[in-house]
Amino acid sequence: MSDTETPAELNLSTEPDLAHAVEEEEEEDDDDMEQITAQKVLEILETAWINETNAPELLQHQSDMLELMISQVSHMEEQMRDLDKNDFRAVVHSMELERIRYIMASYLRCRLQKIETFTQYIINQDAAREPDDKRLSPEEAKFAQELSQNVDEYFHKVATQYMPNQQRGEAEQRIITPNLMSHVFLKANVAVPAVIVGVDDEEVDLAPGSQHIIPYQLVADLIQTNKAQLI
């Protein structure tokens, strides 16, 4: 190991084929799993984290990438045991590990906050989507259903059972929804022609790398298809 080796080179390139390792553990996913480097997994998670933090609605979950990164973090921790604790590189690599842990924890925390705030809205939206398009991971879906059920039971005990029948039936009106027309900062990843950016159908061509302030709903599909990202 050279003294100039960076944390990314040590920690993220020592297991270049993460997907292959997962394939050995989960043979049923062999046909669907693509080979991907640990560095690429981290880049995907960082982008997903920033998008999730800035988007008003819940985005597509990245459970597969999280599982791969957790596996890689364990591998990196094993490598750390071979380094002398007095070696400066050990400190740098430890800081890199903490940064990765923070990204994963912050990403999950942001998603949980959205699920807790927009519970029934998210459940209803996901119920209308195809299995491959669902935003919630299986674990998140279970959590959302249990949370919704517990909240409904609580409010029934303390309030709704004492309300007139007409008010009991207005559940849909009490669902909290995100403001999809809130403005977001956007950076185009590729050239995107004729993007509608206003209520008067004004169109703008997005050049690769260009940055814009646009109502989220007008560019939500670009975020989902990775043609643009939030900043």
Disulfide bonds with the S-S distance in Angstrom:
none
